[in-house]
């Protein structure tokens, strides 16, 4: 399955349905170098913040054009500074797999000091009236971040939390993101969200031949053999507090993204023509 594209297609349909008037803010924690969720949030009409300790120039550029508040920091358990280990893949530098974990599968020996803040400090800095969605892709630090939502006041709990799991190996191999520690971390994230009232969840995995898997946190046993796909590679979990998608809606949205070998269909978004034109011109001028 094309995980990121399917995740964005789900959010493009889901978020306007649960927050029709765009009253809540959306936050993209771990922007990376592709599949820019913060751009999607902004195009959907939400007030948006992006959090990335190593932003590429393109992210800075479209953040200015789209009016996205970009915070060049990581989110961790401390306010101050952290050491981030620059990612590599196939012998080349790749910021997308950079991590605060020195032993993360993508981390290299090269490191850099970056600013850090806790979830509480992030929310105090942004001071949103409410949150509609938070996406988290931080290369192994998802449990460190989601653990902090256990102490967040109710009005700052996002309606939907999206976070990454797995990576660097497969469930069968049981290494890297699928090590015992990695699996336990993902299950801890789900347990924290369950305790905070999240329920309907969708799992999207990049393994060939997989389709969206749904479950309810309030009744799920959170057994790894029941939750994960046997041949799982990496994926996203989308967990909602109140919203639910029917199987028919899920299939309609996700079916175009199921075949990894097929071309990815473009994401269709309804945008004001003048706004869309302005953004295109502004991106060229910057």
C-alpha positions in Angstrom: 0.0 0.0 0.0 1.1 3.6 -0.7 1.0 4.6 3.0 1.6 8.3 3.0 -0.6 9.0 0.0 -3.4 6.9 1.5 -3.0 8.6 4.9 -3.3 12.0 3.3 -6.3 10.9 1.2 -8.0 9.8 4.4 -7.3 13.0 6.3 -8.4 15.1 3.3 -11.8 13.5 3.6 -11.9 13.0 7.4 -10.7 16.3 8.8 -13.2 18.6 7.1 -16.0 16.3 8.1 -15.1 16.4 11.8 -14.2 20.1 11.8 -16.3 21.7 9.2 -15.5 25.3 10.3 -11.8 24.7 10.7 -11.9 25.8 14.3 -9.0 23.6 15.3 -5.3 23.8 14.5 -3.3 21.0 12.8 0.3 20.2 13.7 2.9 18.3 11.7 5.6 17.0 14.0 8.5 15.7 11.9 7.9 17.3 8.5 10.7 15.5 6.6 11.5 16.0 2.9 8.4 14.7 1.2 4.7 13.9 1.9 4.2 17.2 3.6 1.2 16.9 5.9 1.5 20.5 7.0 1.0 21.6 3.4 -2.1 19.3 3.2 -3.5 20.8 6.4 -3.0 24.3 5.1 -4.6 23.5 1.8 -7.6 22.1 3.6 -8.0 25.5 5.3 -6.7 24.7 8.8 -4.4 26.9 10.8 -1.2 24.9 10.7 2.1 24.5 12.5 5.1 22.5 11.4 7.8 21.2 13.6 11.1 20.1 12.1 14.6 20.4 13.5 16.3 20.0 10.1 14.0 21.8 7.6 15.0 21.8 4.0 14.8 25.1 2.0 11.6 23.9 0.3 9.8 23.6 3.6 10.9 27.0 4.7 9.7 28.4 1.4 6.2 26.8 1.3 5.7 27.6 5.0 6.0 31.3 4.2 3.7 31.0 1.2 1.1 28.9 3.0 1.2 30.9 6.2 2.4 27.8 8.2 4.1 28.5 11.5 7.4 26.6 11.2 9.2 25.8 14.5 12.8 24.6 13.9 13.0 22.3 16.8 12.5 18.7 17.8 9.9 17.5 20.3 11.3 15.3 23.1 11.0 14.9 26.9 13.1 18.1 27.6 13.2 21.8 26.9 16.7 22.8 25.8 18.9 21.1 23.2 19.2 17.6 21.9 21.7 15.7 19.7 20.1 14.5 16.5 21.9 11.8 14.4 21.8 12.5 10.7 20.1 9.8 8.7 21.5 7.8 5.9 19.9 5.3 3.5 21.6 3.3 0.8 24.9 5.1 1.5 23.4 8.6 1.0 22.4 11.2 3.5 18.7 11.3 4.1 17.2 13.6 6.7 14.0 11.6 6.8 15.6 8.9 8.9 17.5 11.2 11.2 16.7 10.4 14.9 17.5 11.4 18.4 18.2 7.7 19.0 21.8 7.0 18.2 21.0 3.3 17.6 18.1 4.0 15.2 18.4 2.0 12.0 18.9 5.1 9.8 21.2 7.0 12.1 24.8 7.8 11.1 27.8 8.8 13.1 27.3 12.4 12.1 25.3 14.5 14.6 24.1 18.0 15.2 22.8 19.9 18.2 19.2 21.1 17.8 16.6 22.9 19.8 14.1 20.8 21.8 10.8 21.3 23.5 8.3 19.2 25.3 4.7 18.7 24.0 3.4 20.9 26.8 5.8 23.7 25.8 4.9 23.3 22.1 1.2 23.7 22.9 1.8 26.6 25.2 3.9 28.3 22.5 1.2 27.7 19.8 -1.7 28.3 22.3 -4.4 26.7 20.1 -8.1 26.9 21.1 -8.4 23.3 20.1 -6.5 20.7 18.0 -8.0 18.9 15.1 -5.1 16.7 14.0 -1.5 16.0 15.1 0.8 13.9 12.8 4.0 12.5 14.4 6.8 11.0 12.3 10.0 11.1 14.4 12.0 8.0 13.8 11.5 6.0 16.9 10.6 8.8 19.3 6.8 8.4 18.8 6.4 6.8 22.3 8.4 9.7 23.9 6.0 12.2 22.4 2.7 10.3 22.7 3.5 9.4 26.4 3.2 13.2 27.1 -0.3 13.3 25.9 -1.3 11.4 29.0 -0.9 14.7 30.9 -2.4 17.1 28.3 -5.6 18.9 29.2 -8.7 17.5 27.4 -9.3 20.6 25.3 -5.9 20.2 23.7 -6.3 16.6 22.8 -6.4 16.4 19.0 -9.4 14.8 17.4 -7.1 12.6 15.3 -3.5 11.6 16.0 -1.4 10.0 13.2 1.9 8.3 14.0 4.4 6.1 12.3 5.4 2.6 13.4 7.9 -0.1 12.3 10.6 0.7 9.7 14.1 -0.5 8.8 13.1 -4.2 8.9 9.9 -6.3 8.8 7.8 -7.8 11.6 9.0 -11.3 10.6 12.6 -10.2 10.9 12.0 -8.5 14.3 14.8 -5.9 14.0 15.1 -2.1 14.0 11.6 -0.6 14.2 10.3 -4.1 14.7 12.6 -5.0 17.6 10.9 -5.9 20.9 11.5 -2.4 22.1 10.0 -0.9 18.9 6.9 -3.0 19.0 6.5 -2.3 22.8 6.8 1.4 22.0 4.0 1.3 19.4 1.7 -0.7 21.8 2.5 1.8 24.5 1.4 4.6 22.2 -1.9 2.9 21.6 -2.4 2.2 25.3 -1.9 5.9 26.2 -4.4 6.9 23.5 -6.9 4.3 24.7 -6.6 5.8 28.2 -7.2 9.3 26.9 -10.4 8.2 25.1 -9.3 7.5 21.6 -11.1 4.6 20.0 -11.6 4.0 16.2 -8.2 3.4 14.6 -7.0 2.7 11.1 -3.7 0.9 10.3 -2.0 1.4 6.9 1.0 -0.7 6.1 3.4 -0.6 3.2 3.6 -4.4 2.9 2.5 -5.7 -0.5 -1.0 -7.0 -0.6 -2.3 -5.3 2.6 -5.5 -3.3 2.9 -6.5 -0.9 5.7 -7.1 -2.6 9.0 -9.5 -1.1 11.5 -10.0 -1.7 15.2 -11.4 -0.1 18.3 -9.0 0.8 21.1 -11.6 0.5 23.8 -12.2 -3.2 23.1 -8.9 -4.2 21.4 -6.5 -6.4 23.4 -3.5 -4.7 21.8 -1.8 -8.0 21.2 1.0 -7.5 18.6 -0.1 -10.6 16.6 -3.6 -9.3 16.4 -2.7 -5.6 15.7 0.1 -5.8 13.2 0.2 -7.5 9.8 2.3 -10.7 9.8 4.6 -9.3 7.0 4.4 -5.7 8.2 7.1 -3.3 7.0 6.2 0.2 8.2 3.0 2.2 8.3 0.8 4.8 9.9 -1.8 4.5 12.6 -4.6 7.0 12.6 -6.5 7.1 15.9 -9.7 9.1 16.5 -11.4 10.3 19.7 -14.9 10.4 18.3 -14.9 10.1 14.5 -15.6 6.8 12.7 -15.3 5.8 9.0 -17.5 3.1 7.6 -16.0 0.2 5.7 -17.6 1.6 2.6 -16.0 5.0 3.0 -12.7 3.5 3.9 -12.7 1.3 0.8 -13.7 4.2 -1.5 -10.9 6.4 -0.2 -8.1 3.8 0.1 -8.7 1.4 -2.8 -6.7 3.5 -5.3 -3.6 3.3 -3.1 -3.5 -0.5 -2.4 -1.2 -1.6 -5.2 2.4 -0.7 -4.4 3.3 -1.4 -8.0 0.7 0.9 -9.5 1.2 4.7 -10.0 0.0 6.8 -7.2 -3.2 8.7 -8.1 -3.1 12.5 -7.5 -4.8 13.7 -4.4 -7.9 15.7 -5.4 -8.5 18.8 -3.2 -11.1 21.5 -3.8 -9.3 24.8 -3.5 -10.3 28.4 -4.4 -8.9 29.1 -7.8 -7.5 32.5 -6.9 -5.8 31.1 -3.8 -4.3 28.2 -5.7 -3.0 30.5 -8.4 -1.5 32.9 -5.8 0.3 30.0 -4.1 1.8 28.8 -7.4 3.0 32.3 -8.3 4.4 32.9 -4.9 6.4 29.7 -4.8 8.0 30.6 -8.1 8.9 34.1 -6.9 10.5 33.0 -3.6 
